[in-house]
Amino acid sequence: MNEIGPPRLICPGPVPVSEAVQRAMAAPMPHHRTPDFAAIVAQVREDLRWLMQAEGEAVALTGTGTTGMEALVANFVDPGGLFVSVGGGKFAERWGQIARAYGVPSLELAVQWGRAAEPEALAALLDAHPEVKAVALTAVETSTGVVHPIEALCAVVRRRDDVVLLVDGITAVGVMPLPADRLGIDGLVVGSQKIFAVPPGLCAVAISPRAWRLQPSPGLPRFSLDLRREADKQATGQTAFSPAITLWMGMSAALEGLRGEGLEGLWARHALAGRAARAGGAALGLGCFAEVPCDAVTALLVPEGIDGQALVRAVRDRGVVISGGQDSLKGRIVRIGHLGSLTVEDVVMALGALGESLAQLGWGVDPRAGAAAASAIGAAR
Ligand SMILES: *Cc1c(COP(=O)(O)O)cnc(C)c1O
């Protein structure tokens, strides 16, 4: 296994920082009120619009993905309307938590963790509540490994032109098609430590013209998360406050790499890694937790009688960091990441460590079967 060197992060973010990004971030730091930095701002914003397939506007903000979600709520959710979010996992539930923190009346469409959301159920909820002004969705639910039927869910919301549609695309953008404009998404969030393989701390939102048109006034209180001010400033190559310069440098290098792969290439690479992870899990005799599994992370059920937290620790002892389950899933699943800088080779490494750890904890299966199955998928590409 990976006995020399630091542990390999094979989890759904943060993922290992790619070498190109490390180099860019280690370069001497430019001052941010200079033409050099303005060029980086312009390039990052343009590349983000390409990645998110959004003609409108992209704004990067200091903060993690949650900050991006909060910025969308604070800027585009009408405090006098009803906010609806679609549940199904820890991250989906965060939308409702943010709305409640801002005192916005909210309603969550309940979705059992591990299941995919049903567009018909969302349609029924929206029909019953004409006072809904904003809907928030999660494309890929990282806590369960589920990919939701995002096109159909967006289409349900888009039957109404007066509703703002916000989407958490943090582990979906770049992993699978999620064309913001074509799906009518008004606010789409991404975060630096996932597909970009940049350390955590920078997030970005794509904003549609409709979002600006429907922006409530007076809206919710906000200061450093005021997206109008930030967007106006970034249009000039500046930021409203001191930017996280190093992370912008990293994002610039990351986006250059993603551009080089192309959207189709990115989607194909993630689809292959997802297939390898699922095949490997099955070969170890582990069930897949997600009803409809995504290609960013694979959640595998921990076998009956095995302590899931001990399993994650045993894998870590082999130099590989995978994730356990969160909240109610603690100890019940393990999650292998395969997005961003992670490749099929990482999936093979994680499954190898997982197989050995399962054997150590008494699970009677060939410890090499998972890595072999994943490796075969990688070789057949
Ligand atoms: C990682 C992630 C987030 C954001 O988490 P932060 O820790 O704030 O970056 C939100 N939604 C999903 C689906 C995620 O995977």
The ligand as a Tripos MOL2 file, in Angstrom:
@<TRIPOS>MOLECULE
LIG
   15    15     1     0     0
SMALL
NO_CHARGES

@<TRIPOS>ATOM
      1 C1        -18.4960   19.4770   -0.0180 C.3       1 LIG1
      2 C2        -19.9350   19.7900   -0.2610 C.ar      1 LIG1
      3 C3        -20.5210   20.9850    0.1910 C.ar      1 LIG1
      4 C4        -19.7970   22.1010    0.8450 C.3       1 LIG1
      5 O1        -19.1230   21.8240    1.9390 O.3       1 LIG1
      6 P1        -18.0020   22.8350    2.4720 P.3       1 LIG1
      7 O2        -17.3860   22.0490    3.5470 O.co2     1 LIG1
      8 O3        -18.6900   24.0500    2.9160 O.co2     1 LIG1
      9 O4        -17.0980   23.1090    1.3030 O.co2     1 LIG1
     10 C5        -21.8400   21.2190   -0.1230 C.ar      1 LIG1
     11 N1        -22.5560   20.3590   -0.8400 N.ar      1 LIG1
     12 C6        -22.0320   19.2170   -1.3040 C.ar      1 LIG1
     13 C7        -22.8980   18.3260   -2.1230 C.3       1 LIG1
     14 C8        -20.7090   18.9000   -1.0240 C.ar      1 LIG1
     15 O5        -20.1870   17.7570   -1.4940 O.3       1 LIG1
@<TRIPOS>BOND
     1     1     2 1
     2     2     3 ar
     3     2    14 ar
     4     3     4 1
     5     3    10 ar
     6     4     5 1
     7     5     6 1
     8     6     7 2
     9     6     8 1
    10     6     9 1
    11    10    11 ar
    12    11    12 ar
    13    12    13 1
    14    12    14 ar
    15    14    15 1
@<TRIPOS>SUBSTRUCTURE
     1 LIG1         1 GROUP 0 **** ****
